[in-house]
């Protein structure tokens, strides 16, 4: 399923991939992905994820968390940690309608294409952003395509 974020803040189509893959395989999966008449998919960067976070002021795109795409150091501090678990709007810190953002069950951290020493992840269950030092661990991910 492809969905444009409901407030159109990113200008992207989003597709959740219902598989778990390590970081390299997830990036490749997005590059090979064909859906909704498009073949120009890629993994979203951390800034694009931050644009669809709602209700967690510190990690929203203009929040105090220093994590941004293209940073190689100083991109994480405790302001990126999180907001209360499952307390976002409708229990999730993602724009309404983003498929799979808050899966039932254990907290999920989605891969981003951004790195800061290690690949960066986001969780919509608590709005957190982190740098994950085990890129070979399988995690969920989204693919995005630019809306023309």
N, C-alpha and C positions, 0 to 999 in steps of 0.2 A: 504494500500500500504506500502511495506517495501522498504527502500532504504538505501544503504550504503553511508555514507557521501562521497561526491565526491572526496575529497583529502585523504580519508582513514585515517585521523588523529586519529580518535578514535578507529578504529577497531570494530565499532558497526553497527548493523542494526538499523535504526530509523523508527518508525511508529508513525505518528500523530494520535491521537484519536480524532475523529470528534464529541466529546461530551464535555460538561463542567461539572466538578465535583469538590467537595471540596477536600482538600489535602488527607485526609484519604481514601476517596472513589477512588481517582485517583491512589493512590499507590496500593490499592487492585485490581483495574481494570487492572493495568499492570501485577500484579502477576497472575491474572486469564486469561490474554489475550493469545489467540492462533491464530497465523497467520504465513504465509510463512513457514509452516511446523515446527514451533517452539512453545514451550510452556514455555521457560525460560526467559520471558520478565520481566523487572523491570523499575521503573522510573529512568531516568538519574540523576546523581548528578550534582552539579554546575560546577565542573571541566570539566565534559564531555560536558556540554553546552558551556563552555568557549572555548573548542577546536573547536567548529563549528561556533563561532563568527568570522567574518572577517570584516576588515575595521574600527573597533573601538579599537584602540590600547590599551586604558586603561583597557578594559574588556576582551580582548583576553587572552588566557591561560597564557601568559608571561607578561601581563599588570600589571600596578601598583595597580589596585583594589585589596584589600587584601582578598576578598572573596574566600574561598576554602572549599572543603568538609572536614568535621571533625573538623572544628573550632567552638567554642562555644561562643567566645567573640572577639571583635576587628576585625570582619570579614567584616565590611562595613564602607566606608567613602565616601566623595563626589567624589572621583575618580571613583566610581562605578555608578555614576548618569546616564550618557549617553553621546552619541554623537548626532549630529543634527538629528532630526526625519526624517525618510525616505530618508536619504542622503547616505546610505551605497552603496556598489556596487550593481547595479541594483535596488536601492531603499531599500535594505534590508541588515542587518548586519549578514547574515547567509551564510554558504557555498552554492554555487549554487545547486539547485535541492532538498534542504531540504523541503519536502512538508509542506505547511501550516505555514511556518515560519513567513511570513508577510501577514496575512489575510487582505483583503480589509476591511476598516471600522475602528472602534476605535482600539486604541493600545491594544495589547494582552500581557499578562504576563503569561508565562508558568511555572507551578509548577516544582520544582526539588525535589529530595529526601533529599537534604541537608537542615540542619537547623542551624540557628544562633539565638538563642532565639525563633525565629519563622521560618516557612518554607521559603526557598529562592526561588526567581523567576527570570526569565530572559525575556527580551523583545528584539526581533530581529528587531523591528522597529526603536529603538534608541540604541541598544546594552547595555541597562542598566541591572544591577543586583541589586536586593533589597531583603530585608527580610520583609515578609508580615505578619502583626499581626492579620490577620483575616483568619485562615485556614479553616473556615466553608464557605467562599465565593467560588462559583464555578468559575473555570478557566480552560483554555485548558491545555493539557499536551501531552507529548510524552512518548512512551515506547521504551526501547532499549533492544537489545539482542546481546550477544557477538558473533562475527564471529569466527567460529572454523576453 
